[in-house]
Amino acid sequence: MDELVLCEYCECEQKYKLNLVRKTSILEDEEISYMGNEAVCKNCGNEIFVSNVCSENLKSLYEEYRKKNNIIKVNQISDIIIRYCISEESLDLLLGWEEATISRYLDGDMPTDNHSDLLKKIYEYPRYYLTILQSNKDRIKIIDYYKSMKSVKIFLDNCIVEEKIDSVIKYCLERCEDITLNSLQKLLYYVQAAYYMFTDEFLFNEDCRAFIDGPAYKSVYERYERFGFYEVNEQLMNKKKLVLNDYEKNIVENVIKFYGCYSGKILKQMVQNESPWILSKPRNIDTNVCVNRDFKIIKKNVIGQYFKAIKQKYDMENLIDLDRYVKDSFSKVLM
């Protein structure tokens, strides 16, 4: 650090360095342990007060408290404002809260437990917010109501992922380390295919599309694109209702076992050698001309016919036999 600050021990301005240390503070009568920075005078080695360092440590303390007590995060409240196109003032009115309540929470004030629970429910369930908006529309300006109504409907149309897909994603996150969105999309595709091979039914209702990098579920892509990989994953991991039955777990477990050992790049090459993607791939595959809405649906019957033929060709009697096909697919990538 080149910045000079007053060192009370040296009694003059000195340069300082930062050390990352574990700190413990009392907040709301609760002992909170968190990682923070310690400013140390380069001349005498004593810890000194630096205003911006203290502010950042305070933020870290509050973040850890929120996490420990399951309190909604500031960025999640900000996402509500953006996602539903509603002003801070109008949201206060819709919820029947005092003026500037949302503004204070956005500035870092700690929400009450009741307020936090309500905001989390609004954040996680757009249809719940829609109910509040429709029930309390007389509290806000008509133009603000229609503006927010339009936004939430667009969000519901574009970003809601069916629960079964979310359940598979959650299972993959629990079982795979350092998984990427690219790999996750391929695993979802192969789960859909494997499930059909052995049940004659599809696990997901949504059709996947032939993105440039291979098959992908548009709703999954758009949600991660909008809210970020880590934010979405954290939400999914906290949803206890996302569960699979034993047979579904067995399907997903074997797909992870045989496909999950390969990188996203290898999975991309493997899937691009298969006819369902080849028949549906974008025309401008070597350019950035395509946007999401241009990508064709890979029809379920095409996926079903291809993988049923694979099952017959490799004489698959159970999920373990999938290993032979996967190894052959990998060998073709190496050629």
C-alpha positions as CSV (number, residue, x, y, z in Angstrom):
1,M,0.0,0.0,0.0
2,D,1.3,3.4,-1.0
3,E,-1.4,5.3,0.9
4,L,-0.3,7.1,4.0
5,V,-2.4,7.1,7.1
6,L,-1.8,8.3,10.7
7,C,-0.1,5.8,12.9
8,E,-0.8,6.6,16.6
9,Y,2.3,4.7,17.7
10,C,4.7,6.5,15.3
11,E,2.7,9.8,15.7
12,C,3.0,10.5,12.0
13,E,1.7,9.3,8.7
14,Q,3.1,5.9,7.6
15,K,2.5,3.3,4.9
16,Y,0.7,0.2,5.8
17,K,0.1,-3.4,4.6
18,L,-3.0,-5.6,4.9
19,N,-3.0,-9.1,6.5
20,L,-6.0,-11.4,6.0
21,V,-7.0,-12.7,9.4
22,R,-9.9,-14.4,11.1
23,K,-11.8,-11.9,13.3
24,T,-14.5,-12.3,15.9
25,S,-17.1,-9.7,16.7
26,I,-20.4,-9.5,18.6
27,L,-23.5,-8.6,16.5
28,E,-27.0,-8.7,17.9
29,D,-25.7,-10.4,21.1
30,E,-24.2,-13.2,18.9
31,E,-20.5,-14.0,18.4
32,I,-19.7,-14.0,14.7
33,S,-16.4,-15.3,13.2
34,Y,-15.4,-13.9,9.8
35,M,-12.4,-13.2,7.5
36,G,-11.3,-9.6,7.5
37,N,-8.2,-7.4,6.8
38,E,-5.9,-6.1,9.4
39,A,-4.0,-2.9,8.6
40,V,-0.4,-3.0,10.0
41,C,2.0,-0.1,10.0
42,K,5.1,-0.9,7.9
43,N,7.3,1.1,10.2
44,C,6.4,-0.1,13.7
45,G,4.4,-3.3,13.0
46,N,1.4,-2.3,15.1
47,E,-2.2,-2.5,13.9
48,I,-3.6,0.8,13.0
49,F,-7.1,2.2,12.1
50,V,-7.8,2.7,8.4
51,S,-11.4,3.9,7.6
52,N,-12.0,2.0,4.4
53,V,-10.5,-1.2,5.8
54,C,-12.8,-0.9,8.8
55,S,-15.8,-0.4,6.5
56,E,-15.0,-3.5,4.4
57,N,-14.5,-5.6,7.5
58,L,-17.9,-4.4,8.7
59,K,-19.5,-5.5,5.4
60,S,-17.8,-8.9,5.8
61,L,-19.2,-9.2,9.4
62,Y,-22.7,-8.4,8.2
63,E,-22.4,-10.8,5.3
64,E,-21.4,-13.6,7.6
65,Y,-24.2,-12.8,10.1
66,R,-26.7,-12.9,7.2
67,K,-25.3,-16.2,6.0
68,K,-25.4,-17.7,9.5
69,N,-28.9,-16.6,10.2
70,N,-30.3,-17.1,6.7
71,I,-31.0,-13.4,6.2
72,I,-31.6,-12.2,2.7
73,K,-28.5,-10.6,1.0
74,V,-28.3,-7.0,-0.2
75,N,-27.7,-8.1,-3.8
76,Q,-30.8,-10.3,-3.7
77,I,-32.9,-7.3,-2.7
78,S,-31.3,-5.4,-5.5
79,D,-32.2,-8.2,-7.9
80,I,-35.8,-8.0,-6.8
81,I,-35.9,-4.4,-7.8
82,I,-34.3,-5.1,-11.2
83,R,-36.1,-8.4,-12.0
84,Y,-39.6,-7.1,-11.3
85,C,-39.0,-3.6,-12.5
86,I,-40.3,-2.0,-9.3
87,S,-39.0,1.0,-7.5
88,E,-37.9,1.0,-3.9
89,E,-40.8,3.3,-3.0
90,S,-43.4,1.2,-4.8
91,L,-42.1,-2.0,-3.2
92,D,-42.5,-0.4,0.2
93,L,-46.1,0.5,-0.6
94,L,-46.9,-3.0,-2.1
95,L,-45.7,-4.7,1.1
96,G,-47.3,-2.1,3.5
97,W,-43.9,-1.1,5.0
98,E,-42.7,2.2,6.2
99,E,-41.3,4.7,3.7
100,A,-37.6,4.1,2.8
101,T,-37.5,0.6,4.4
102,I,-36.2,-1.0,1.2
103,S,-33.8,1.9,0.7
104,R,-32.3,1.3,4.2
105,Y,-31.9,-2.4,3.5
106,L,-30.1,-1.7,0.3
107,D,-27.8,0.6,2.2
108,G,-26.9,-2.3,4.4
109,D,-29.3,-2.2,7.3
110,M,-30.2,-5.6,8.7
111,P,-33.8,-6.6,7.8
112,T,-36.1,-8.0,10.5
113,D,-36.7,-11.7,10.4
114,N,-40.2,-11.3,9.1
115,H,-39.1,-8.8,6.4
116,S,-36.2,-11.1,5.4
117,D,-38.5,-14.1,5.1
118,L,-41.0,-12.2,3.0
119,L,-38.3,-10.8,0.7
120,K,-36.7,-14.2,0.2
121,K,-40.0,-15.7,-0.8
122,I,-40.5,-12.9,-3.3
123,Y,-37.0,-13.4,-4.6
124,E,-37.4,-17.2,-5.0
125,Y,-41.0,-17.4,-6.2
126,P,-42.0,-14.9,-8.9
127,R,-45.6,-16.1,-8.8
128,Y,-45.8,-15.2,-5.2
129,Y,-44.6,-11.7,-6.0
130,L,-47.2,-11.6,-8.8
131,T,-49.9,-12.4,-6.3
132,I,-48.8,-9.5,-4.1
133,L,-48.6,-7.2,-7.1
134,Q,-52.2,-8.0,-8.2
135,S,-53.6,-8.0,-4.7
136,N,-52.1,-4.6,-3.7
137,K,-52.1,-2.8,-7.1
138,D,-54.3,0.0,-5.7
139,R,-51.4,1.0,-3.4
140,I,-49.1,2.1,-6.3
141,K,-49.4,4.2,-9.5
142,I,-51.2,2.4,-12.3
143,I,-48.2,3.0,-14.6
144,D,-45.9,1.3,-12.1
145,Y,-48.2,-1.6,-11.8
146,Y,-48.3,-2.3,-15.5
147,K,-44.6,-1.8,-15.8
148,S,-43.9,-4.4,-13.1
149,M,-46.6,-6.7,-14.3
150,K,-45.0,-6.8,-17.8
151,S,-41.6,-7.5,-16.3
152,V,-42.6,-10.3,-14.0
153,K,-44.6,-12.0,-16.9
154,I,-41.5,-11.9,-19.1
155,F,-39.4,-13.3,-16.3
156,L,-41.9,-16.1,-15.8
157,D,-42.0,-17.0,-19.5
158,N,-38.2,-17.0,-19.9
159,C,-36.5,-17.9,-16.7
160,I,-38.6,-20.5,-14.9
161,V,-36.9,-23.9,-15.0
162,E,-39.0,-27.0,-14.4
163,E,-38.5,-28.6,-11.0
164,K,-37.3,-31.9,-12.3
165,I,-34.4,-30.2,-14.2
166,D,-33.5,-28.3,-11.0
167,S,-33.5,-31.5,-9.1
168,V,-31.0,-33.1,-11.5
169,I,-28.9,-29.9,-11.4
170,K,-28.8,-30.0,-7.6
171,Y,-27.8,-33.7,-7.6
172,C,-25.0,-32.9,-10.1
173,L,-23.8,-30.0,-8.0
174,E,-23.7,-32.3,-5.0
175,R,-21.8,-35.1,-6.8
176,C,-19.4,-33.1,-9.1
177,E,-16.6,-30.8,-8.1
178,D,-15.9,-27.7,-10.1
179,I,-18.6,-28.4,-12.7
180,T,-19.1,-25.7,-15.4
181,L,-22.3,-24.6,-17.0
182,N,-21.1,-26.1,-20.3
183,S,-20.6,-29.5,-18.7
184,L,-23.8,-29.3,-16.7
185,Q,-25.8,-28.7,-19.9
186,K,-24.3,-31.8,-21.5
187,L,-25.0,-33.9,-18.4
188,L,-28.6,-32.8,-18.5
189,Y,-28.9,-33.9,-22.1
190,Y,-27.4,-37.3,-21.4
191,V,-29.6,-37.8,-18.4
192,Q,-32.6,-37.1,-20.7
193,A,-31.3,-39.6,-23.2
194,A,-30.4,-42.3,-20.7
195,Y,-33.7,-42.1,-19.0
196,Y,-35.5,-42.6,-22.3
197,M,-33.3,-45.5,-23.3
198,F,-34.4,-47.5,-20.3
199,T,-38.0,-46.2,-19.6
200,D,-39.4,-45.1,-23.0
201,E,-40.2,-41.8,-21.3
202,F,-38.5,-38.5,-21.1
203,L,-37.6,-37.1,-17.6
204,F,-37.9,-33.4,-18.7
205,N,-40.8,-31.7,-20.4
206,E,-38.6,-29.0,-21.8
207,D,-37.0,-29.5,-25.2
208,C,-33.3,-28.8,-25.5
209,R,-31.9,-26.7,-28.3
210,A,-28.9,-27.1,-30.6
211,F,-26.7,-24.3,-29.2
212,I,-23.3,-23.8,-30.9
213,D,-21.5,-25.7,-28.1
214,G,-24.0,-28.5,-28.2
215,P,-27.4,-29.4,-26.8
216,A,-28.6,-27.0,-24.1
217,Y,-31.7,-26.2,-22.1
218,K,-32.7,-22.6,-22.8
219,S,-34.3,-21.9,-19.5
220,V,-31.2,-23.1,-17.7
221,Y,-28.9,-21.0,-19.9
222,E,-31.0,-17.9,-19.4
223,R,-31.3,-18.2,-15.7
224,Y,-27.5,-18.7,-15.2
225,E,-26.8,-15.9,-17.7
226,R,-29.0,-13.5,-15.8
227,F,-28.2,-14.3,-12.2
228,G,-24.7,-15.9,-12.3
229,F,-23.4,-19.4,-11.8
230,Y,-22.7,-19.2,-8.0
231,E,-25.9,-17.3,-7.1
232,V,-28.1,-19.9,-8.9
233,N,-26.2,-22.8,-7.5
234,E,-26.6,-21.4,-4.0
235,Q,-30.3,-21.1,-4.4
236,L,-30.7,-24.6,-5.7
237,M,-28.6,-26.1,-2.9
238,N,-30.9,-24.5,-0.3
239,K,-34.1,-25.9,-1.8
240,K,-34.9,-29.0,0.2
241,K,-37.9,-30.0,-1.9
242,L,-35.7,-30.7,-5.0
243,V,-35.4,-34.5,-4.8
244,L,-35.2,-37.4,-7.1
245,N,-36.6,-40.9,-6.6
246,D,-34.2,-43.9,-6.4
247,Y,-34.4,-44.8,-10.0
248,E,-33.9,-41.3,-11.2
249,K,-30.9,-41.0,-8.9
250,N,-29.5,-44.2,-10.4
251,I,-29.8,-42.8,-13.9
252,V,-28.1,-39.5,-13.0
253,E,-25.4,-41.3,-10.9
254,N,-24.4,-43.4,-13.9
255,V,-24.4,-40.5,-16.3
256,I,-22.1,-38.6,-13.9
257,K,-20.0,-41.8,-13.5
258,F,-19.4,-42.3,-17.3
259,Y,-19.6,-38.7,-18.6
260,G,-18.7,-36.6,-15.6
261,C,-15.0,-37.6,-15.8
262,Y,-14.6,-35.6,-19.1
263,S,-14.1,-31.9,-19.4
264,G,-16.7,-29.6,-21.0
265,K,-14.5,-29.4,-24.1
266,I,-14.4,-33.2,-24.5
267,L,-18.2,-33.5,-23.9
268,K,-18.8,-30.8,-26.5
269,Q,-16.9,-32.8,-29.1
270,M,-18.6,-36.1,-28.1
271,V,-22.1,-34.7,-28.4
272,Q,-21.3,-32.9,-31.7
273,N,-20.5,-36.3,-33.2
274,E,-24.0,-37.5,-32.5
275,S,-26.8,-37.1,-35.1
276,P,-29.5,-35.3,-32.9
277,W,-27.2,-32.2,-32.6
278,I,-25.9,-32.5,-36.2
279,L,-29.4,-32.5,-37.7
280,S,-30.4,-29.4,-35.7
281,K,-27.1,-27.5,-35.4
282,P,-27.0,-23.7,-36.3
283,R,-26.2,-22.8,-39.9
284,N,-23.7,-20.1,-38.8
285,I,-21.8,-22.3,-36.4
286,D,-18.5,-20.6,-37.0
287,T,-19.8,-17.1,-36.4
288,N,-21.6,-15.2,-33.6
289,V,-24.5,-14.4,-35.8
290,C,-26.9,-16.7,-33.9
291,V,-28.7,-15.5,-30.8
292,N,-30.5,-17.7,-28.4
293,R,-33.9,-17.6,-30.1
294,D,-32.4,-18.7,-33.4
295,F,-31.3,-22.1,-32.0
296,K,-33.5,-25.0,-33.2
297,I,-35.2,-27.4,-30.9
298,I,-33.7,-30.9,-30.9
299,K,-36.9,-32.8,-31.1
300,K,-37.5,-35.5,-28.5
301,N,-38.3,-38.1,-31.1
302,V,-34.9,-37.6,-32.8
303,I,-33.2,-38.0,-29.4
304,G,-35.3,-41.1,-28.6
305,Q,-34.7,-42.8,-32.0
306,Y,-30.9,-42.2,-31.9
307,F,-30.4,-43.5,-28.3
308,K,-32.7,-46.4,-28.7
309,A,-30.6,-47.4,-31.7
310,I,-27.5,-47.0,-29.6
311,K,-29.0,-49.2,-26.9
312,Q,-29.7,-51.9,-29.4
313,K,-26.3,-51.6,-31.1
314,Y,-24.4,-52.0,-27.9
315,D,-26.8,-54.6,-26.5
316,M,-27.4,-52.6,-23.3
317,E,-29.3,-54.5,-20.7
318,N,-28.7,-52.1,-17.8
319,L,-27.1,-48.7,-17.1
320,I,-23.6,-50.1,-16.6
321,D,-23.6,-51.1,-20.3
322,L,-23.7,-47.4,-21.1
323,D,-19.9,-47.3,-20.4
324,R,-19.1,-49.1,-23.7
325,Y,-20.8,-46.4,-25.8
326,V,-19.2,-43.6,-23.8
327,K,-15.7,-45.0,-24.2
328,D,-16.3,-45.5,-28.0
329,S,-17.5,-41.9,-28.2
330,F,-14.4,-40.7,-26.4
331,S,-12.1,-42.7,-28.7
332,K,-13.7,-41.0,-31.8
333,V,-12.8,-37.6,-30.2
334,L,-9.2,-38.7,-30.0
335,M,-9.0,-39.8,-33.7
